[in-house]
Amino acid sequence: QVQLVESGGGLVQPGGSLRLSCAASGNIFTIYVMGWYRQAPGKQRESVATITSGSSSTNYADSVKGRFTISRDNAKNTVYLQMNSLKPEDTAVYYCNARGTTGQYWGQGTQVTVSS
């Protein structure tokens, strides 16, 4: 099993920045990719960014390219999502995700609201 705990959400004005953190624990050696997803009211959950465990290869949704950066700190078993130039359409609940040999895991979600 893998446990994921997110932090760092909140209310920010358009153009502002936030950094989300996702701390992983448990059988983390089984994880081969981690990522961030988001779900806005009335919409399906969508992938925002992913990062692989080995090469740290990253992938981003077109809507966040150039504004968001995913990174990892292996010593802390933590994945980050740095979000810059935030827009109202980025408002959503953001979920940390881990996929590995034992299955797929989700965090509890953290709310990000971009509003003036």
N, C-alpha and C positions, 0 to 999 in steps of 0.2 A: 504494500500500500504506500501511497504518496500523499502527503498533506501539503496544501498550499494556502498561504495566508497573505492576502493583499493589504496594502496600505497606501495612503498618499492621495486619495481622491479629495474632492472638495469643490468649492465654488470659485470660479475665476472669470475675470472679464475677457471679452474678445481680444485676441492678440497676446494674451498672457501665457504663462507656462505652468506646468505641473509635472512632477515626477512620481510615477507609480512604482511600487516595489512589490515583489512576490517572493516570499521566503518559502523554500521547499524543505521538507523533512521526510524521514522514512526511508524507503528503498530508492533513494535518488539515483543510485548507480544504474537503475533500470531505465532511466529516462533518456530518450534520444532526441527529443525536440520539445521546446517550451515556447509559449506564445501568449499573446494578449488578444482577446476577443472583446467585442462590445455589442450591447443590445439596447437600442433606443426604443421608447414606447411605441408599440404597434408595429415594430419591425422585427425581422429575423436577426438572430445573432450572427455577426460577421467577424471574419478574421481581420485583425489590425496589423499584427506583426508577429513573426516567428523567428526563432534562433535555434540552431542545432547544437547538440552537446559536444560533438567532436570538433568540427572545423569552425564552429560559431558562424556558420553561414546564415545570413539574414534574408527575410522576405517581407515586403510591405504591401499593404493595400494601396492602390493608386491614389486614393483620397488622402492618404497621410504621408506619402513620399515627400521627402524634403523638409517635413515638419516634425515627424516623430523619429526617435531613435531607440531601438531595442538593444540592450547589452546585458552582460552577465558577469557576476563576480563568483567564480567557482569556490573561492575560499569561504564565502558566506552563504553559498547555495542559494543565491538570490538573483533574480532577473529583474531588470528595470525597464521602464518605458518613459523616456524623456519626451514630453509633449510640448512643443513650442508653437507659437502663432496659432493658438487655439481659436476655433470658430464655433459659433452656436450649434452648428450641425455635428460637432464632436460630442455634444451632450449625450450621455448614455451611461449605463452600468458597464463597467469594464471588468472582465473576468480573466484571471490567470488560468492557463491550461498547460498540462503536461501530458505528453504521450510517451509510452514506453512499452517494454516487453510484457508488462503485467496489466496494461490497459490504459485508459484515458482518465485524467483527473481534472477537477475544476476547483477553483477557489470560490469563496462566498460572494465575491463581487464587491466593487467599490464604485460609488456614484461620482461621476464627473459632470459638473454643470457649468456651461459656459454662457454667461449672461451678463448684461450690463445693468 
